[in-house]
């Protein structure tokens, strides 16, 4: 303390658990800044293994800035030594983190008290504190071994005040699709989006502190993060920071099975990564595996822009070859004059289930978003074999990343050759109208608005009959259930009439 007074500057020490001084830091009279620390930790559920002890010259206690550093850097504790006015002995004030509690506390304190009265067995203190954190986290958040825990950040801009709950549910589904455990959801409705932190630095710090208090591994934002926003938020935390686009890209990477799908996904990921390479030190370099880093992998994240562009060019050529093969198949199909029905719709609306039902197939069906990536074509065999080809395509979703639409153009080109589109809608979805609008808008963007369509409401078994009948009349739609088989016969007759196919029983000899 005397040295600090002599030079009229705050002096601080970073001390390891072994009692070794890792760093000596000198600030100015009013503040002191902790330099960047190594990302090495004692353990994910534990603190950093460093305590920060520094001086205050004006007789003040721990500041909000001190406590923010404590939380954001996950220090064992932070302490200030100060000479309080009217007191002959220097005082010490200690702050430390506490688990989530009903009072909403983030930290608690020891003191202030005269430094010669401090009796604290630091080793015993930090061991008990870490055990308390582990106990509280285990009590509320039971996860599978190795499963990463995520906090979802739903930023509701002025343009999207409605159906927030549906937006939350959708992001939860997307997160669970890659085996993430969602442990909390933060909803923020700013008047305008902050250009640097999306919701402002103070709010981001609160979110990061909460995530560390709960033991989260990943922050997932529902809004797309610009490269600069990704950088700014990542500098505040050691957690992985993803946006909705990157999560969707990760789901696609996890689902890709065919060589074509893998090409398309890798191409989309590289296009997404390219403008963010400049932020790799604080953001992308933290993604060393797991969620947010399937596909290209860590080595490709660290190559320079020229190498990335070369890879993109190579993949584009391979994708052109795929499109050529598809074009030849379509030409052969046209020569046979067999009509094609393509099923389109919002993701997880039951497209693959309907395909399996009508074609007697066994295409993989999962109750999660984007279970189908590559188009699947089969002959309809319900109730008997017909000369009609049915194609299932990738599901649509609101604000689908443009890089994915661009990469999947070869898949979506299948829709150009369809004689009829079956627009399948999950009638049990609370945001049914928005989902219909999303699909219609995307079809319009693909130049398919004028193509013949039949609107089909699926999952009729999940809603009340009066509501179902009302919605059918309102939208001029047909109602079916792929589970119970309700309405399937009528659907078959409807698309046969639309395609002007005469059933065998009605053919004139």
Helices and strands as residue ranges (DSSP letters): H 2-7, E 11-16, E 21-26, E 50-56, H 64-72, E 77-82, E 91-97, E 107-114, G 115-117, H 122-140, E 149-155, G 158-160, H 164-177, E 181-188, H 201-214, E 218-221, H 227-234, E 240-243, H 244-255, H 259-274, G 277-279, G 284-286, H 297-301, H 305-336, E 339-345, H 351-359, E 376-379, E 388-392, H 402-407, H 409-412, G 413-417, E 420-426, H 432-445, E 453-458, G 460-462, H 465-475, E 478-479, H 488-498, G 504-506
